[in-house]
Structure formats: structure tokens, C-alpha cells
Amino acid sequence: MISLASIIERFGTDYLAQCGACVLPSQRQALNAMKNCRSILGPGMLAQCGDCGQRRVVPHSCGHRNCPHCQHFESQRWIERQTQALVPGNYFLITFTVPAELRALVWQHQRSLYAALMDCAWDTLRTFSQNHKQLQGSPGAVAVLHTHSRRLELHPHVHLSMPAAALDAQKKLWRTVRKSSKGDGYLFNHKALAKVFKAKFLAAISALGLQLPVSLPQKWVVDCKSVGNGEKALVYLGRYLYRGVIQERDIIGCENAQVTYRWRDSKTKKVMQRSVSGVEFLRLVLQHVLPKGFRRSRNYGFLHPNSKRLIALLRLLVFRLCSKAPTESAPATQTERPKLLCRCCGAVMEIVRRRMLPAFAPALASNREGIADA
């Protein structure tokens, strides 16, 4: 398997030389972080076994959300938190996509337009829910921003996992969509969603004082499909939330200054291959690094973190009315962070010093007196 760090080591200098004027500070930070992740060039941690006293220097993970090695535990925790907030009912995965003619503008103003994309998508769903004959209230949704296609091209779109339910705060009513002749697989008309979203997003761009391209498509793409109780949709969204845009197992070649990677075509379901220069490959990967501090995942409506008590009450009342579960819900459990075990005796090791510079890590590992100062 070819590591992303080895590709950065080989082509990183050429990438900065050719694209240096266009490289953002967040991209430079990601480049350095993934290059030194868990290597001898990065900082280390000093761990000590509480039973046998054995000490060990452990390299730090970079913790960057685009690194394929890091944030797996955080991704699992996110899925568990969102799953605990699921409400009974049928869920829908609704995807709002930015047309190709606007993608260059969106990338040039990432912080403002990515946020506008997520807010306009949510505002569109809220408008439709309030005007829906059966809902007539405020919905809830979990939104996750994706910026890449399967080919790693720039393709900004936002997924929203939303139950077919709404809360009427004034009348204190909880409403759900009843099964219709179209079945449980229908919530909103995707063409109508696209028209409203288009108007809201273009208005947001104009409000920011940005100039729209001369040519814009008449039809925009919005997809709305049923996803059952919502658990599988959350697993799908959480899988790409922290692990970057490509897995290292999909990098299948690196020779003659070319990098070959594979992806699965969404229409034909066939595995395809693409070969690009090393510099172009890094450009494709790093263009999806979000601005520092930007939240890729956001909760809206009654699924906002401030509504935890409301969610617990809804689950209790709805379950009781439906007689699908006991009135007392099971306590929420979360996966524990993996422990570092001693190679000698198997006991749990304790981290006694962090962020050690690479030059001092070997010396501290052999100096037992240094532990007293940790």
C-alpha cells in the first residue's frame, strides 16, 4: 500500500514550487501535518507502564481531519452521538449540489459560500416543512458538507439526514408524514426543492457582494431519497467526516512521476482508474482542505445539541404511544478510546510527557530520571 505521506515527501516540494501562489495557509498546514504524521520527524509522547515500569516513545498522530490515519475514533464517536439523537420514523437523505458553473467562485470564497450552501439548504427544507400539509412545523436535520466527487474533483454538495417529522412549537404538537399512495419513499418534490434552493443560494451570493458568472444553468440538482430509520445514512456521512477524501488503499501506483488511484463510478458501479502527475494528485487532495475552524457537520432544528432534553422527551412519548419499546430507554454507551498496552507485560501504559521534539525523544526514552519532572 502506498502512503499519502510518501507521496507528499516525493512531490511536496514540486507542488509548492508550481502552485505556491495559490496554496492557502490551511493547505500548507495540512501538507506538513500529513507528511510528519506518526513519523520520527514529528513530535513524540513518552509512555510508562504502571506495572513493570517499561517506557516507550510513541509518535504523535497529526490529528488533522484530512489525514487518512487520524480521527477514526472521533468519527465513531460522532456517529454514536448522532445515533442517540435519532427519533422514531422514516428518515430521508437530501443532497443539494452546487452547479459546475459556480464551483470556481465557491472555492475562491470558501468560508462564506460553504456556510451559505449549508444554511440555504437547511432554510429550504425548513420552508417546505412549514408549508407541508401534514408537517406544518420546524424540522430537524444533520448536515454534512462534502466538497469532492469520487474522482477527487471539486464538487461541493451538502447532505442532510432528516426525519419525516416536524415540531409545532406554538401548539406543542409533534407531527409526522403519514404513508401516502406514493409510499414511504416520498417526502418533497426534488424539482421544487431545487428551484427554491437556487433562488436562496443566488440571493446569498448577491448579498455577499460577489459577482455571479455570466452563464448559469436553469436546472439545479437536488436528490431526496428514503433511508429507513437513519442509522445507515449517519454511518455513511460519518465515514467521510474526518478521514479525508481518499483512502490509502485506493492509491494503487506511484511511478514515473505519476500517481494512479481508483474509484467506483456512481452510475455504472464499476471500479475505474485514473493516473495523474504527483503534483496534480496533491492539488486534487489539498483543494478539499476546509478553512481552519470551519465546521463540516452542523445540526439544525430540533436536532441541534441544545435540544437534547427535547429529543429524550420525544423518544419517550413517541415510543410509548407506538408501544414499540419500554418507557425507560437504555443508557447511552460510547466507545472508549483504545488503550496503549505495554509490549512486555500487557498492562495499560500512561502518557507522562507529550509534544516532545524529535531530537529529544530518544534521549528522554533512555533517561528514567526525566519521568519525575513530567
Kinemage of the C-alpha trace (Angstrom):
@kinemage 1
@onewidth
@group {chain A} dominant
@subgroup {mainchain}
@vectorlist {calphas} color= white
{ca met a 1} P 0.000 0.000 0.000
{ca ile a 2} L 1.309 3.444 -0.949
{ca ser a 3} L 1.067 6.000 1.823
{ca leu a 4} L -0.049 9.568 1.306
{ca ala a 5} L 2.946 10.723 3.369
{ca ser a 6} L 5.371 9.121 0.909
{ca ile a 7} L 3.683 10.931 -1.995
{ca ile a 8} L 3.947 14.234 -0.115
{ca glu a 9} L 7.602 13.511 0.621
{ca arg a 10} L 8.285 12.874 -3.046
{ca phe a 11} L 6.195 15.557 -4.740
{ca gly a 12} L 5.560 18.125 -1.990
{ca thr a 13} L 8.432 20.416 -2.986
{ca asp a 14} L 7.404 20.418 -6.642
{ca tyr a 15} L 3.808 21.080 -5.657
{ca leu a 16} L 4.753 24.155 -3.629
{ca ala a 17} L 7.044 25.369 -6.414
{ca gln a 18} L 4.337 25.111 -9.083
{ca cys a 19} L 1.269 26.046 -7.058
{ca gly a 20} L 2.807 28.122 -4.262
{ca ala a 21} L 0.976 31.305 -5.202
{ca cys a 22} L -2.398 29.565 -4.930
{ca val a 23} L -1.708 27.421 -1.857
{ca leu a 24} L -3.728 28.566 1.148
{ca pro a 25} L -2.300 28.555 4.706
{ca ser a 26} L -4.731 25.768 5.671
{ca gln a 27} L -3.403 23.656 2.797
{ca arg a 28} L 0.223 24.196 3.813
{ca gln a 29} L -0.642 23.178 7.349
{ca ala a 30} L -2.389 20.035 6.118
{ca leu a 31} L 0.555 19.195 3.876
{ca asn a 32} L 3.071 19.397 6.745
{ca ala a 33} L 0.790 17.593 9.208
{ca met a 34} L 0.106 14.586 6.963
{ca lys a 35} L 3.757 14.395 5.912
{ca asn a 36} L 5.024 14.078 9.512
{ca cys a 37} L 2.081 12.123 10.936
{ca arg a 38} L 3.347 9.340 13.222
{ca ser a 39} L 6.882 9.638 11.865
{ca ile a 40} L 10.230 10.260 13.503
{ca leu a 41} L 10.124 13.799 12.106
{ca gly a 42} L 7.053 14.647 14.176
{ca pro a 43} L 6.671 15.120 17.939
{ca gly a 44} L 6.501 12.130 20.250
{ca met a 45} L 4.924 11.057 23.524
{ca leu a 46} L 6.627 9.300 26.431
{ca ala a 47} L 4.568 6.430 27.855
{ca gln a 48} L 5.311 4.416 31.009
{ca cys a 49} L 3.863 1.107 32.154
{ca gly a 50} L 2.358 1.250 35.645
{ca asp a 51} L 3.240 -2.404 36.376
{ca cys a 52} L 6.723 -3.125 35.061
{ca gly a 53} L 7.990 0.444 34.559
{ca gln a 54} L 8.792 -0.117 30.884
{ca arg a 55} L 8.956 3.113 28.901
{ca arg a 56} L 8.221 3.710 25.266
{ca val a 57} L 8.286 6.658 22.877
{ca val a 58} L 5.107 6.814 20.814
{ca pro a 59} L 4.868 9.124 17.802
{ca his a 60} L 2.067 11.676 17.825
{ca ser a 61} L -0.694 11.449 15.269
{ca cys a 62} L -1.194 14.718 13.437
{ca gly a 63} L -4.917 14.771 14.249
{ca his a 64} L -5.725 16.559 11.007
{ca arg a 65} L -9.220 15.859 9.707
{ca asn a 66} L -7.874 15.254 6.165
{ca cys a 67} L -5.332 12.654 7.266
{ca pro a 68} L -6.331 9.069 6.350
{ca his a 69} L -4.676 7.751 9.555
{ca cys a 70} L -6.297 10.029 12.126
{ca gln a 71} L -9.685 10.862 13.629
{ca his a 72} L -11.128 7.333 13.317
{ca phe a 73} L -12.110 7.391 16.977
{ca glu a 74} L -13.680 10.851 16.641
{ca ser a 75} L -15.616 9.647 13.609
{ca gln a 76} L -17.045 6.721 15.576
{ca arg a 77} L -17.944 8.999 18.486
{ca trp a 78} L -19.754 11.377 16.112
{ca ile a 79} L -21.811 8.517 14.683
{ca glu a 80} L -22.729 7.360 18.187
{ca arg a 81} L -23.786 10.846 19.299
{ca gln a 82} L -25.957 11.352 16.232
{ca thr a 83} L -27.466 7.869 16.540
{ca gln a 84} L -28.511 8.587 20.117
{ca ala a 85} L -30.486 11.595 18.831
{ca leu a 86} L -32.444 9.586 16.254
{ca val a 87} L -36.204 9.920 16.568
{ca pro a 88} L -38.708 7.213 15.565
{ca gly a 89} L -39.850 7.479 11.981
{ca asn a 90} L -38.731 7.385 8.385
{ca tyr a 91} L -35.579 9.336 7.505
{ca phe a 92} L -34.590 10.957 4.224
{ca leu a 93} L -31.164 11.843 2.843
{ca ile a 94} L -31.451 15.082 0.878
{ca thr a 95} L -28.489 16.284 -1.189
{ca phe a 96} L -28.061 19.834 -2.507
{ca thr a 97} L -25.380 20.257 -5.188
{ca val a 98} L -23.626 23.392 -6.427
{ca pro a 99} L -23.649 23.509 -10.267
{ca ala a 100} L -20.324 23.370 -12.123
{ca glu a 101} L -20.582 26.996 -13.257
{ca leu a 102} L -20.409 28.217 -9.625
{ca arg a 103} L -17.721 25.906 -8.234
{ca ala a 104} L -14.776 28.192 -9.017
{ca leu a 105} L -16.498 31.095 -7.269
{ca val a 106} L -17.356 28.930 -4.271
{ca trp a 107} L -13.753 27.749 -3.927
{ca gln a 108} L -12.439 31.331 -4.057
{ca his a 109} L -14.746 32.279 -1.177
{ca gln a 110} L -14.865 29.016 0.722
{ca arg a 111} L -15.609 30.176 4.242
{ca ser a 112} L -18.585 32.348 3.323
{ca leu a 113} L -20.077 30.306 0.469
{ca tyr a 114} L -19.688 26.879 2.069
{ca ala a 115} L -21.559 28.258 5.074
{ca ala a 116} L -24.162 29.816 2.763
{ca leu a 117} L -24.572 26.462 0.987
{ca met a 118} L -25.367 24.662 4.244
{ca asp a 119} L -27.644 27.388 5.601
{ca cys a 120} L -29.580 27.768 2.330
{ca ala a 121} L -30.107 24.009 2.111
{ca trp a 122} L -31.465 23.943 5.659
{ca asp a 123} L -33.617 27.027 5.068
{ca thr a 124} L -35.106 25.351 2.007
{ca leu a 125} L -36.092 22.251 3.989
{ca arg a 126} L -37.478 24.355 6.815
{ca thr a 127} L -39.626 26.318 4.348
{ca phe a 128} L -41.007 23.146 2.781
{ca ser a 129} L -41.733 21.599 6.197
{ca gln a 130} L -43.608 24.657 7.400
{ca asn a 131} L -45.707 24.677 4.217
{ca his a 132} L -46.300 20.915 4.189
{ca lys a 133} L -49.930 19.963 4.860
{ca gln a 134} L -49.047 17.221 7.322
{ca leu a 135} L -45.961 18.710 8.978
{ca gln a 136} L -46.642 22.447 9.416
{ca gly a 137} L -43.721 22.890 11.780
{ca ser a 138} L -39.976 23.147 12.211
{ca pro a 139} L -37.991 20.039 11.190
{ca gly a 140} L -34.617 18.775 12.338
{ca ala a 141} L -31.627 17.754 10.255
{ca val a 142} L -27.993 16.698 10.426
{ca ala a 143} L -25.974 18.347 7.650
{ca val a 144} L -22.524 17.298 6.419
{ca leu a 145} L -20.592 19.199 3.763
{ca his a 146} L -18.717 17.256 1.088
{ca thr a 147} L -16.534 19.020 -1.456
{ca his a 148} L -15.272 16.158 -3.627
{ca ser a 149} L -16.505 13.783 -6.264
{ca arg a 150} L -15.363 10.178 -6.467
{ca arg a 151} L -12.710 11.316 -8.965
{ca leu a 152} L -11.471 13.866 -6.371
{ca glu a 153} L -12.663 16.783 -8.487
{ca leu a 154} L -14.187 19.842 -6.812
{ca his a 155} L -17.873 19.036 -6.318
{ca pro a 156} L -19.379 20.969 -3.376
{ca his a 157} L -22.589 19.454 -2.045
{ca val a 158} L -24.277 19.068 1.308
{ca his a 159} L -26.097 16.008 2.637
{ca leu a 160} L -28.903 16.441 5.144
{ca ser a 161} L -30.278 13.494 7.085
{ca met a 162} L -33.809 14.495 8.062
{ca pro a 163} L -36.726 12.628 9.655
{ca ala a 164} L -40.157 12.993 8.071
{ca ala a 165} L -41.376 14.828 11.158
{ca ala a 166} L -41.703 18.354 12.478
{ca leu a 167} L -42.347 20.156 15.745
{ca asp a 168} L -45.002 22.845 16.095
{ca ala a 169} L -43.629 24.916 18.964
{ca gln a 170} L -46.685 27.159 19.281
{ca lys a 171} L -49.240 24.364 19.523
{ca lys a 172} L -46.765 21.955 21.133
{ca leu a 173} L -47.512 19.260 18.599
{ca trp a 174} L -45.308 16.562 17.092
{ca arg a 175} L -46.328 15.723 13.534
{ca thr a 176} L -45.114 13.043 11.138
{ca val a 177} L -45.819 12.329 7.475
{ca arg a 178} L -48.429 9.629 7.076
{ca lys a 179} L -47.969 6.919 4.491
{ca ser a 180} L -49.448 8.016 1.175
{ca ser a 181} L -50.157 6.396 -2.173
{ca lys a 182} L -46.557 7.173 -3.133
{ca gly a 183} L -45.298 5.094 -0.211
{ca asp a 184} L -42.754 5.941 2.477
{ca gly a 185} L -40.164 6.849 -0.133
{ca tyr a 186} L -41.594 10.301 -0.842
{ca leu a 187} L -41.244 13.498 1.185
{ca phe a 188} L -40.716 16.574 -1.013
{ca asn a 189} L -40.633 17.102 -4.760
{ca his a 190} L -36.959 17.313 -5.744
{ca lys a 191} L -37.622 19.710 -8.628
{ca ala a 192} L -39.431 22.139 -6.340
{ca leu a 193} L -36.613 21.853 -3.783
{ca ala a 194} L -34.072 22.691 -6.489
{ca lys a 195} L -35.944 25.828 -7.581
{ca val a 196} L -36.245 27.230 -4.061
{ca phe a 197} L -32.658 26.340 -3.184
{ca lys a 198} L -31.395 28.001 -6.356
{ca ala a 199} L -33.183 31.256 -5.507
{ca lys a 200} L -31.935 31.256 -1.916
{ca phe a 201} L -28.316 30.450 -2.785
{ca leu a 202} L -28.086 33.031 -5.572
{ca ala a 203} L -29.598 35.624 -3.238
{ca ala a 204} L -26.983 34.742 -0.591
{ca ile a 205} L -24.180 35.200 -3.120
{ca ser a 206} L -25.536 38.596 -4.163
{ca ala a 207} L -25.917 39.642 -0.509
{ca leu a 208} L -22.191 38.999 -0.022
{ca gly a 209} L -21.412 41.406 -2.867
{ca leu a 210} L -19.990 38.724 -5.143
{ca gln a 211} L -20.432 38.796 -8.898
{ca leu a 212} L -22.251 35.859 -10.434
{ca pro a 213} L -20.959 34.142 -13.589
{ca val a 214} L -22.480 35.201 -16.892
{ca ser a 215} L -23.941 31.782 -17.657
{ca leu a 216} L -25.878 29.826 -15.043
{ca pro a 217} L -27.808 26.582 -15.529
{ca gln a 218} L -31.573 26.734 -15.440
{ca lys a 219} L -31.956 23.377 -13.683
{ca trp a 220} L -30.174 22.603 -10.420
{ca val a 221} L -29.786 19.158 -8.873
{ca val a 222} L -31.360 18.130 -5.571
{ca asp a 223} L -31.801 14.484 -4.597
{ca cys a 224} L -34.269 13.274 -1.965
{ca lys a 225} L -34.457 9.582 -1.061
{ca ser a 226} L -35.701 7.484 1.821
{ca val a 227} L -33.038 5.882 4.059
{ca gly a 228} L -35.096 3.962 6.606
{ca asn a 229} L -34.513 4.785 10.260
{ca gly a 230} L -31.478 6.968 9.505
{ca glu a 231} L -28.703 4.845 11.033
{ca lys a 232} L -27.129 3.801 7.729
{ca ala a 233} L -27.187 7.389 6.488
{ca leu a 234} L -25.328 8.575 9.591
{ca val a 235} L -22.706 5.846 9.180
{ca tyr a 236} L -22.230 6.905 5.556
{ca leu a 237} L -21.862 10.576 6.499
{ca gly a 238} L -19.562 9.842 9.442
{ca arg a 239} L -17.288 7.697 7.307
{ca tyr a 240} L -16.209 10.716 5.248
{ca leu a 241} L -16.405 13.296 8.013
{ca tyr a 242} L -12.832 13.025 9.328
{ca arg a 243} L -10.874 10.631 7.107
{ca gly a 244} L -10.042 12.855 4.160
{ca val a 245} L -11.111 12.409 0.563
{ca ile a 246} L -9.199 9.246 -0.332
{ca gln a 247} L -8.158 6.091 1.466
{ca glu a 248} L -4.602 4.907 1.013
{ca arg a 249} L -5.766 1.503 -0.176
{ca asp a 250} L -7.176 3.279 -3.244
{ca ile a 251} L -3.732 4.648 -4.190
{ca ile a 252} L -2.506 1.763 -6.336
{ca gly a 253} L 0.560 3.161 -8.110
{ca cys a 254} L 3.306 5.758 -7.854
{ca glu a 255} L 5.977 5.553 -10.531
{ca asn a 256} L 7.437 7.649 -13.341
{ca ala a 257} L 6.239 10.824 -11.553
{ca gln a 258} L 2.653 9.559 -11.916
{ca val a 259} L 0.160 8.605 -9.218
{ca thr a 260} L -2.618 6.128 -10.028
{ca tyr a 261} L -5.717 5.838 -7.899
{ca arg a 262} L -9.059 4.110 -8.217
{ca trp a 263} L -12.662 4.982 -7.506
{ca arg a 264} L -16.089 3.482 -8.075
{ca asp a 265} L -18.310 5.116 -10.670
{ca ser a 266} L -21.646 6.023 -9.068
{ca lys a 267} L -23.649 5.280 -12.240
{ca thr a 268} L -22.074 2.122 -13.612
{ca lys a 269} L -20.780 0.832 -10.223
{ca lys a 270} L -17.551 -0.127 -11.985
{ca val a 271} L -14.130 0.436 -10.427
{ca met a 272} L -12.242 2.965 -12.520
{ca gln a 273} L -8.583 4.053 -12.507
{ca arg a 274} L -7.009 7.425 -13.132
{ca ser a 275} L -3.347 8.404 -13.471
{ca val a 276} L -2.190 11.986 -12.893
{ca ser a 277} L 1.115 13.644 -12.120
{ca gly a 278} L 2.228 13.685 -8.497
{ca val a 279} L 1.777 17.455 -8.315
{ca glu a 280} L -1.726 17.216 -9.769
{ca phe a 281} L -2.628 14.464 -7.297
{ca leu a 282} L -1.612 16.647 -4.350
{ca arg a 283} L -3.591 19.526 -5.826
{ca leu a 284} L -6.666 17.321 -6.114
{ca val a 285} L -6.364 16.191 -2.499
{ca leu a 286} L -5.483 19.539 -0.927
{ca gln a 287} L -8.179 21.548 -2.694
{ca his a 288} L -10.657 19.879 -0.338
{ca val a 289} L -8.957 21.138 2.836
{ca leu a 290} L -11.521 23.360 4.533
{ca pro a 291} L -10.660 26.738 6.101
{ca lys a 292} L -9.369 26.493 9.653
{ca gly a 293} L -12.173 26.222 12.184
{ca phe a 294} L -14.906 25.600 9.618
{ca arg a 295} L -17.493 23.093 10.878
{ca arg a 296} L -18.197 20.479 8.250
{ca ser a 297} L -21.041 18.961 10.293
{ca arg a 298} L -23.950 21.011 11.650
{ca asn a 299} L -27.204 20.139 13.390
{ca tyr a 300} L -30.336 22.139 12.739
{ca gly a 301} L -33.805 22.490 14.211
{ca phe a 302} L -34.873 20.105 16.947
{ca leu a 303} L -31.724 18.010 16.291
{ca his a 304} L -29.490 20.869 17.467
{ca pro a 305} L -27.353 19.959 20.520
{ca asn a 306} L -29.335 22.453 22.604
{ca ser a 307} L -32.400 20.218 22.136
{ca lys a 308} L -31.069 17.114 23.902
{ca arg a 309} L -33.827 17.164 26.534
{ca leu a 310} L -36.465 17.647 23.862
{ca ile a 311} L -35.150 14.661 21.898
{ca ala a 312} L -35.216 12.481 25.022
{ca leu a 313} L -38.815 13.530 25.731
{ca leu a 314} L -39.896 12.922 22.135
{ca arg a 315} L -38.376 9.458 22.092
{ca leu a 316} L -40.110 8.617 25.368
{ca leu a 317} L -43.544 9.870 24.299
{ca val a 318} L -43.466 8.518 20.748
{ca phe a 319} L -42.214 5.107 21.848
{ca arg a 320} L -44.943 4.946 24.489
{ca leu a 321} L -47.675 5.862 22.007
{ca cys a 322} L -46.405 3.382 19.439
{ca ser a 323} L -45.765 0.657 22.042
{ca lys a 324} L -42.527 -0.198 20.257
{ca ala a 325} L -40.196 -0.015 23.224
{ca pro a 326} L -40.280 0.178 27.023
{ca thr a 327} L -40.816 3.589 28.569
{ca glu a 328} L -37.360 3.624 30.112
{ca ser a 329} L -34.686 3.965 27.464
{ca ala a 330} L -31.403 2.122 27.759
{ca pro a 331} L -28.445 4.179 28.941
{ca ala a 332} L -26.336 5.628 26.179
{ca thr a 333} L -22.973 3.936 25.716
{ca gln a 334} L -19.979 5.273 23.854
{ca thr a 335} L -16.913 3.533 22.540
{ca glu a 336} L -13.891 4.062 24.736
{ca arg a 337} L -10.642 5.328 23.275
{ca pro a 338} L -8.221 2.429 22.648
{ca lys a 339} L -5.639 1.940 25.381
{ca leu a 340} L -1.877 1.837 24.842
{ca leu a 341} L -0.647 -1.528 26.115
{ca cys a 342} L 2.829 -2.461 27.322
{ca arg a 343} L 4.729 -4.781 24.986
{ca cys a 344} L 6.347 -6.559 27.921
{ca cys a 345} L 3.506 -7.322 30.348
{ca gly a 346} L 0.373 -6.182 28.518
{ca ala a 347} L -0.671 -3.651 31.180
{ca val a 348} L -2.083 -0.246 30.295
{ca met a 349} L 0.578 2.422 29.783
{ca glu a 350} L 0.213 6.029 30.905
{ca ile a 351} L 1.358 9.026 28.884
{ca val a 352} L 3.727 11.011 31.102
{ca arg a 353} L 5.032 13.540 28.584
{ca arg a 354} L 3.612 14.943 25.347
{ca arg a 355} L 4.808 17.007 22.408
{ca met a 356} L 8.458 16.059 22.721
{ca leu a 357} L 10.641 17.375 19.936
{ca pro a 358} L 12.033 14.633 17.667
{ca ala a 359} L 15.633 15.362 18.662
{ca phe a 360} L 14.894 14.825 22.371
{ca ala a 361} L 12.588 11.827 22.179
{ca pro a 362} L 15.323 9.125 22.150
{ca ala a 363} L 17.198 10.815 24.980
{ca leu a 364} L 14.108 11.031 27.161
{ca ala a 365} L 13.272 7.417 26.457
{ca ser a 366} L 16.607 6.315 27.913
{ca asn a 367} L 16.618 8.816 30.795
{ca arg a 368} L 14.480 7.424 33.627
{ca glu a 369} L 15.085 10.478 35.803
{ca gly a 370} L 13.163 12.596 33.346
{ca ile a 371} L 9.894 10.967 34.409
{ca ala a 372} L 9.990 12.664 37.798
{ca asp a 373} L 9.803 16.052 36.091
{ca ala a 374} L 6.915 15.044 33.777
